[in-house]
Amino acid sequence: MAPTVKRNDEGYRIGESHHNCTRPEALVLRARDLHEGLEPSPIGSNRLGPVRIAAILGVPEQWVRKVIYYRTRHHTMDPERST
């Protein structure tokens, strides 16, 4: 069975199924959870900033900023268009 390709409402590939994706969706979700206080952080604070999240996850700070402020990876999947 072929892997599922996630597509947005315009039919473009999104998330891990995009050909230029370099980081998994789980990492994106964890960064957002740490920022929004939904996941307990290792340092005890409820909401973390991009610098601390980048240090915890081992990714560049600019990437964290883009993700947590929804400048990238902000599309939602359209189940009818996914193949």
N, C-alpha and C positions, 0 to 999 in steps of 0.2 A: 504494500500500500504506500502511495506517495505521501510525503509530509504535507501538512496543511500549510497553505500560503495565506497569511492574514492580509486582508485588504481593507482600506477605508471606504467611506461612502462614495468616493470618486473613482475607486477601482485601483488605486496605487498600493503597492506592497508597503507594509508597515512593520515595525518591530523587528524581531529576529529573522523574519522571512525576507527583509530587505537585503539586497545584495551588498550594500556597504555597511551593514551592521557589524560592529566590532565588540559589543558587550551584550551579555544576555539580558533578557527581560527581567529575570529575578534580581539582578543587580540594580536595575532601574527602580523596581518596586521597593527594594530594601532602602535605597537612598531616599526615596520619597517618604517611606514610613519613618525613618530616623528624623527627617526634617519636620514632619507633621506630628511627631510624638506618638505615633501608633505602635512603634516597636521600642521596647526598653533599650536604652543605649548602654554601652559598656562603662560609661563614665558617670552614670546616674542622672544626668540632666534629661528633662523631658523632650525638649526640642533642640536639635543641634543645627549649627550653621554649616555652610559648605566647606569650610576649612577642616573642621573636625570630621565631617562625614568623609571627605577625601582621604584623610589620614586613616580612618577606620577601615575603609574599603580598599585602599591602596590604588586609587585612581586619581587622575588630574582634577584639580579644583575647578577649572573652567568647565569640564564635563559635568561635574556635580551641579554647578550653578545652572547650566543649561537644562538639566533634567529636573531639578527641584522647582525651578521657576517656570516649567513647562514651555521653554523656548524650543525644545526638541522632544521627540517622543510624546507628543501631545495628541496624536490621532487616536481615534477609537475604531475598533474593528466592526465591520458590517458583516454579520453572519451570512447574508445572502450572496455576497460577492466573494467570500473566501472559498478557496478551492482545495 
